[in-house]
Amino acid sequence: MLALPVIGSAAGAEDEAPAVRLAVVNTPSQSGLLASLLPPFEQASGYRVEVYSGEDVYLRAESGKADIIISHYGKAPVEAFVTSGKGLWPRPVFSNQSVLVGPKSDPARIRGLTDPFEAMKRIAASESPYVAAANPVGRYLSELLLAGAGNPARGAWYIETNQPRGRGMKLAETRGAYTIWGSVPFERFRHSHDTDLEVMVAATPVFHRVMATIVVNPAKFAGVNVEGASALETYLLSPSTQAAIAAFREEGLERQTWWPAGRDNSPAQLLGTTSEEDEE
């Protein structure tokens, strides 16, 4: 584990510890991942982390209410926020994932496959209903699987809907169809009511969605705790924390749903070393 700056005694009052204001999209909080990762950082560093979870994390930062952001790397505001100088360079930190779900009867016989393209081939060949929901990630992955399956003819089995997210999932449930949705939202959906849908295909990097940390630029916003934000970023990217991300399991699940992405940064830089490759 990389060394963290210790700025106060762990025995001190919690409200006396300097705060690091973290604005994060929903799933790292809803899944329990952050609750498992943050206490060791707070104990080792002396900082306390104030977590805001929501979709408007960049508006939160632009309102001067965040020191560091965690969001999907592909989230629309990332590029403008960083290129305008409001945020420092994004650092990939971990990935959550989507899953391919379907009815328990599994008419296309795809349960447990690790090749999502083969899964789509079987769905198309059996003409089993498939719902392509309107949310961008679900629609993109649907198009990707179709391309990887050899672009089968889209007959009545392939249902494009303007219903996003949860409404698209309910349509799939009603039609006894396969569909793609985020793993965390699906597990919340599954636990909220009795459903015939279950996860069929999950163990594939095709479904991973990378998230990145972005430290808010103190030159653009007054009062940013850049030292604390940088310490938190360093902690999240450290090898021991990345290993903890890989080992984390959501309550009630045996399968892995979070994946370390620190390797997508420069390993030498993260370890504070250089290499011949870095020096070329």
N, C-alpha and C positions, 0 to 999 in steps of 0.2 A: 504493500500500500504506500502511496506517495505521502510524504510528510505534509501535514496541514498546520497553518499558523494557529497557535493556541493563544487566544486573546483574553481569556478569563477563566476563572475557576469553575469547574463543573458543580461545585457546591454552592455557587452564588445564586441569587434569586433569578428566576427565569426571565422576569421582566426587565432585569438589568442588562441582559445579554444583547449586544447589537443585533439587529434584525437583518436578514437577507430576504428581500421580497421576491418570491418566485411566482411568476404568472405562467400557468401551464394549461395545455388543452386537457380535456376531461379524462381521457382513459387512464393516464398514469395514476391519477388520484382514485378514480372509481374502481380500478382493479386491485388497489392495495399496494401497488409497487412502491410508490413514494413513502407510504407509511412504514415500509420495511427498510428503505434505504436511508432516510433522513436522520433518524435518531443517532446512529453512529457518527455521522458528520457533526451533528450538534454537540455531542459529547466530546469529540476530539478537538473541535475547533473553538468552541465557546460561542459560536453564533447560534441564533435560533432562526429557523426558516418559517416565514409567514407565507402560506400557500394560498394563492388565488387560482381557482380552477374554472375555466369557461372557454367559450369559443373566441372571445374578443380580447385575446392576450396582447395583441399589438396596440389596440386602442388603450388598453390598460397602461402599457409602457409609455405611450405618447401622452398620457395624462399625468406622467411623472409618478406612477404608483407601482413601478416594478424595477428591480435591479437586474433580473435575469429572466429570460423567456425559455420555455421548452415547448416546441410545436413541431408538427410534421414539417420536414424539410421542403416538401412541395406545397405547403400552404401558401395561398396567393400573396399575402402581404410580405413574405420573407424577403424577396428580392428588393422591393422598394425600400423596406425598412433598413436593410444593410447598405445598399448602394447610395442611399441618401445620407449615410453616415450616422444614422440613429442607433445602429447596433454594430457591435464588433463582429468578427468573422464567425459564421456558424460552425459549430463542432458537432458532427454526428455522435449521438450518445447511446441510443438504443432504438429498437424497432418493436412496434406492436404488429398485429397482423389481421388480415381478413381471413375468412373461412368460407368454404363451399359447403352449404348445408342442403339437406333434402329430407323427404319423408322417410320414416322408419322402414317402410316396405322396400325402399331403395330399388326401384324398377330398373335403373340403368346399371346396377351392380358396381357402384364406384366406392363403396365404403372402405376406408383404409388405404386407398391408393395414395402414393406419394407423387405421382405425375399428374398434375392438373390438366394437362393437354389430353392425356389418355382419358381422363374423366369426362371432358367435354366431347371427345369422340364417341364415347359410349352413350352419353346423353342424347347426342344427335342421332346416332344409329338406331337407338331404341325409340326415338321421337318422344322421349319423356319430357314433360313440361319443364321449361326453364324460364325464370323471370329475370330480366335485366332491369334492375331498378334504376331510378333516375339520378341517384347521387353519382357524382363524377367518378369516384373510385370504383364503385360497383360496375358502372357502365364501361369504364376503361378496362377493367379486368375481364369483363365479359367479352369485349372485343379482342383482347389479347388471347384468351383461351380459344376463341373461335379461329383466330389466325393460326395458333399453334396446332389446332386440330385439323388444319387443312381447309379452312373456310367451307364447312358443310352448308348445304342449302338451308336457309332459314324458313322453315315451314311454320305451320300452326303451333308447333311445339315451342317455338322461340317467341316469348312474350315480352315485347318492349313496352314499358309502362312509364308514365310520368309521375308515378308515385315514388317518393324518395324514402330511404331509410326504413323506419318502422312500418310505414304504410305499405311499402314494397314487400317487407317481410310478411305482413299479414295477408297480402295478396298471394304470395307463394304458399302460405299455409292453407288458404282457401282452395287453391288450385292443385294442391298436392305436388308442388313444383320444387325444383332445385333453384338456388339463388346464392348470391355472394353478399356477405355482410361482415362488418367488423366483429372480431371475436368477443371483445368485451361487451358491446351492445347486444350481441346475440345471447350471451350468457345471462345478461340481465333480463332480456325478453323471455328466455327459457324458464327462468326462476320465477317470473312474475305471474305466469299462468301455465296451465297444462297445454303442451303443444306436441304435435306429431313430428315436428322438425328436429333434426339432430345434426351434429357436425359429421360430415362425410370425408372431406379432404382438408387437412390443415398443415401437414408436415412438408411444406415446400417453401423455399425462399421467394418464390414468385409472389406470394401473398404478404411478404414483409413490407412494412411502411416505416421508413426511417424518420426518427425525430432528432432534432438538433437543439443544442443550447445556444443562445445568443445573449451575450452580456450587453446590457444597455450602455450606450456611450455616455460617459459622464460629461464630455465636452458639449453634449447636446441637451442634457437634462440635469438640472441642479439636484443635488442631494442623492445621487446614485451611489450606493455602497459598492463600488467597483472592486474593492479588495475582497469583500465578503462574497460577491458574485463570482469572482475569479476563483476563490477558494472552493466554492461549491462546484463549479465547473471542473476544476482539477480533481476533486474527489470523485465525481461521477465518472470521469474518464479513466480513473486509476484502474490497474489490472484487478485488484481485489474487488472493487465495486462492480466492474464489468462481469466478474465471475459470479457475484451475488445476483446480478440481473439474470444471468443464465440459469441460476439455481432456483429463482423465485417461482412459486406456483400460486396461482389464484386459489382462493378458498373453494374447496370442493372439486378442484380439477387436478388431474394427474399430468395432463399434457402441458408442454411448454408454450407460453403465449407471449413472452418477452425475450428479446434477443439482443446481445451486446453489439454495439456498433462503433466502439472506440477505435477499433482497428482501422476504420475508414479515415481517421486522422493520421498524422505521422507518428508511428510508435516511438521513433527516436526522440521526437519532440516531447511526447508525453512522459518519457522517462528521463528527460533532461540530458540526453546524450546526443551524439552525432554519429553518423555512419558515412562510409565512403560514398554510398549512393546519394545521401543527402547533400554531400559536399560537391557533387558533380554538377 
